[in-house]
Amino acid sequence: MNALDPRLSPFRSDIAAEHLRGQVSSARFIAGEDRTVFDGVADIRRHPVPDAPLDTEALHGEVFTVFEDSEEGWSWGQLVRDGYVGYMPSNALVKGTIEPTHRVAVLRTFLYGGPSIKLPPVTSLSLGSRVKVMEIRDKFAVTISGGFVIADHLAPIDWFDADFVTVAERFLGIPYYWGGKTSLGLDCSALVQVSLDAVGISVLRDTDMQERSIGSEILLDETKGN
């Protein structure tokens, strides 16, 4: 009945997103509940088990629409930013959403429980993570959750890098990690997505999606001499 991409369309035989009613067959349709990723990074897996394939990761501050919570501690849903569907550990999420004011502008920084780098970090934040800053206190930005981030590591949400190639070059030496999208490890399509996000261009997650949706074809002959 459908030819929808399950990576981008939240439907199963037993449950589906309300906006897919009439497009897919399912036992029930629900609107879902928006939650925010609080962990520095959260796995999105293909199945609700720890050793299932890692399809992608969600960064701190991203919104994840949850359609089902399991008793085993998994939430099935869809990332709002790029539409990716999968299973995320429920304890990585907090209820509700925030309107971010800043983004992390360095490869990696820390979220502290107080205004001191001598404190153990609550979590680490990667390039592109979103936060809502309530005030600047000395050298720290205080987030809505009460965390402290070095203010110079953040940029206003409407500020963007000038060149995505320069952003990508900052990841030189970072190991390849299938499904990853942080400076601890990332894959090729994540490098494209994260680098373009830094310059204000939103793209889909996987290579085949990017191939179909961004850029234009260049013949090999056209590259000679460049």
C-alpha positions as CSV (number, residue, x, y, z in Angstrom):
1,M,0.0,0.0,0.0
2,N,3.0,2.3,0.5
3,A,6.3,3.1,-1.0
4,L,7.5,5.4,1.8
5,D,11.0,5.2,3.1
6,P,10.9,3.7,6.6
7,R,14.0,5.7,7.5
8,L,11.9,8.9,7.1
9,S,8.4,7.7,7.7
10,P,7.3,6.6,11.2
11,F,5.1,3.6,10.6
12,R,4.9,0.0,11.6
13,S,2.0,-2.5,11.3
14,D,1.0,-1.8,14.9
15,I,1.5,2.0,15.2
16,A,2.1,5.0,12.9
17,A,2.2,8.7,13.0
18,E,-1.1,10.5,12.6
19,H,0.1,12.4,9.6
20,L,0.5,9.1,7.7
21,R,-3.2,8.1,8.1
22,G,-4.5,7.2,4.7
23,Q,-1.0,6.5,3.3
24,V,-0.1,3.4,5.3
25,S,-1.8,0.5,7.0
26,S,-1.5,0.4,10.7
27,A,-3.5,-0.7,13.8
28,R,-3.4,2.7,15.3
29,F,-2.3,6.3,14.5
30,I,-1.1,8.8,17.1
31,A,0.2,12.4,17.0
32,G,3.3,11.7,19.1
33,E,5.0,13.7,21.8
34,D,7.9,16.1,21.3
35,R,10.9,15.6,23.7
36,T,14.4,17.0,23.8
37,V,17.7,15.2,23.8
38,F,19.5,16.0,27.1
39,D,22.4,13.6,26.8
40,G,25.4,14.9,24.9
41,V,24.7,12.4,22.2
42,A,22.0,9.7,21.9
43,D,22.0,6.6,19.7
44,I,19.2,6.0,17.2
45,R,19.2,2.3,16.5
46,R,17.3,0.2,14.0
47,H,15.8,-2.1,16.6
48,P,15.2,-1.6,20.4
49,V,18.3,-3.5,21.6
50,P,21.8,-2.2,22.5
51,D,23.6,-4.2,19.8
52,A,21.2,-3.3,16.9
53,P,22.8,-1.4,14.0
54,L,23.5,2.3,14.8
55,D,21.7,4.3,12.1
56,T,22.5,7.8,13.4
57,E,23.0,9.9,16.5
58,A,21.0,12.8,18.0
59,L,22.8,15.7,19.5
60,H,22.0,17.6,22.7
61,G,19.1,19.9,22.2
62,E,17.6,18.1,19.2
63,V,13.8,17.3,19.3
64,F,12.6,13.8,19.0
65,T,8.9,13.0,18.4
66,V,8.1,9.9,20.4
67,F,5.3,7.6,19.3
68,E,5.9,4.7,21.6
69,D,7.8,4.0,24.9
70,S,8.6,0.4,25.7
71,E,8.9,-1.2,29.1
72,E,12.5,-2.0,28.2
73,G,13.5,1.7,28.1
74,W,13.3,2.5,24.4
75,S,11.4,5.3,22.7
76,W,10.4,4.8,19.0
77,G,10.1,8.1,17.1
78,Q,11.4,10.6,14.6
79,L,14.1,13.3,14.8
80,V,12.5,16.6,13.9
81,R,15.6,18.2,12.4
82,D,16.3,15.6,9.6
83,G,13.3,13.3,9.9
84,Y,15.2,10.1,10.8
85,V,13.2,7.3,12.4
86,G,14.4,4.8,14.9
87,Y,14.8,3.7,18.5
88,M,16.4,5.9,21.2
89,P,17.1,5.1,24.9
90,S,14.2,6.8,26.7
91,N,16.5,8.1,29.5
92,A,18.4,10.3,27.0
93,L,15.2,12.4,26.6
94,V,13.4,15.0,28.7
95,K,9.8,16.0,28.1
96,G,9.0,19.2,26.3
97,T,11.0,21.3,23.9
98,I,13.0,24.6,24.2
99,E,13.6,27.3,21.7
100,P,17.4,27.3,21.4
101,T,19.3,30.6,21.5
102,H,22.8,29.2,20.8
103,R,24.6,26.4,19.1
104,V,28.0,24.8,19.9
105,A,30.5,26.2,17.5
106,V,33.6,24.1,18.5
107,L,34.2,20.4,17.9
108,R,33.5,19.6,21.5
109,T,32.9,21.3,24.8
110,F,31.6,20.4,28.3
111,L,28.4,21.1,30.2
112,Y,29.2,21.6,33.8
113,G,27.0,21.6,36.9
114,G,28.5,24.9,38.1
115,P,30.7,27.8,37.0
116,S,34.0,26.0,37.2
117,I,36.1,23.9,34.9
118,K,37.3,22.0,38.0
119,L,33.9,20.4,38.3
120,P,33.2,17.1,36.7
121,P,31.3,17.6,33.5
122,V,27.6,16.6,33.4
123,T,28.0,15.7,29.7
124,S,30.0,16.8,26.6
125,L,28.4,18.7,23.8
126,S,29.4,18.4,20.1
127,L,29.5,20.8,17.2
128,G,25.9,21.7,16.2
129,S,24.3,20.9,19.6
130,R,21.6,23.4,20.6
131,V,21.2,25.1,24.0
132,K,19.0,27.9,25.4
133,V,21.1,30.4,27.3
134,M,19.5,32.3,30.1
135,E,22.4,34.5,31.1
136,I,26.2,35.0,30.8
137,R,28.0,34.7,34.1
138,D,31.6,35.6,34.0
139,K,33.0,33.3,31.2
140,F,30.1,30.8,31.3
141,A,26.8,30.7,29.6
142,V,24.1,29.4,31.9
143,T,21.6,27.1,30.1
144,I,17.9,26.7,30.9
145,S,18.7,23.4,32.5
146,G,21.0,25.1,35.0
147,G,24.2,23.8,33.2
148,F,27.3,25.9,32.5
149,V,29.1,26.0,29.2
150,I,32.2,28.1,28.3
151,A,30.5,31.1,26.5
152,D,33.2,31.4,23.9
153,H,32.4,27.9,22.7
154,L,28.9,29.0,21.7
155,A,27.5,31.1,18.8
156,P,24.1,32.7,18.5
157,I,21.6,30.3,16.8
158,D,21.4,32.6,13.8
159,W,25.2,32.9,13.3
160,F,26.8,30.5,10.8
161,D,30.2,29.6,9.6
162,A,31.2,30.9,6.2
163,D,32.5,27.8,4.5
164,F,31.4,24.2,5.0
165,V,34.7,22.9,3.6
166,T,36.6,24.7,6.3
167,V,34.2,23.1,8.9
168,A,34.7,19.7,7.4
169,E,38.5,20.1,7.6
170,R,38.2,20.5,11.3
171,F,37.4,16.8,11.5
172,L,40.7,15.7,9.9
173,G,42.0,12.8,11.9
174,I,38.6,11.9,13.5
175,P,38.0,8.1,13.1
176,Y,35.3,6.8,10.9
177,Y,32.3,5.5,12.9
178,W,29.2,4.2,11.1
179,G,26.2,6.1,12.3
180,G,28.2,8.6,14.3
181,K,28.1,12.4,13.9
182,T,30.5,13.8,16.5
183,S,34.2,14.5,16.9
184,L,34.5,11.1,18.6
185,G,33.7,9.5,15.3
186,L,31.4,10.0,12.3
187,D,30.6,8.6,8.9
188,C,30.8,10.2,5.5
189,S,27.2,11.4,5.2
190,A,27.3,12.8,8.8
191,L,30.4,14.8,7.8
192,V,28.4,16.4,5.0
193,Q,25.3,16.9,7.2
194,V,27.2,18.4,10.2
195,S,29.4,20.7,8.0
196,L,26.4,22.0,6.0
197,D,24.4,22.5,9.2
198,A,27.2,24.8,10.5
199,V,26.7,27.1,7.5
200,G,22.9,27.1,7.8
201,I,22.0,24.4,5.3
202,S,19.8,21.6,6.4
203,V,20.2,18.3,4.6
204,L,19.0,14.7,5.1
205,R,21.1,12.1,6.9
206,D,22.1,9.3,4.5
207,T,24.2,9.5,1.4
208,D,21.5,8.3,-1.0
209,M,19.1,10.9,0.5
210,Q,21.7,13.6,0.0
211,E,22.5,12.5,-3.5
212,R,18.8,12.9,-4.5
213,S,18.0,16.1,-2.6
214,I,21.1,18.5,-2.7
215,G,23.5,19.7,-5.3
216,S,23.6,19.0,-9.0
217,E,25.4,16.4,-11.1
218,I,28.8,17.3,-12.4
219,L,30.3,15.3,-15.3
220,L,33.9,14.1,-14.8
221,D,35.0,16.0,-17.8
222,E,33.8,19.2,-16.2
223,T,36.2,18.8,-13.4
224,K,39.4,18.7,-15.5
225,G,41.6,21.7,-15.0
226,N,39.9,22.7,-11.7
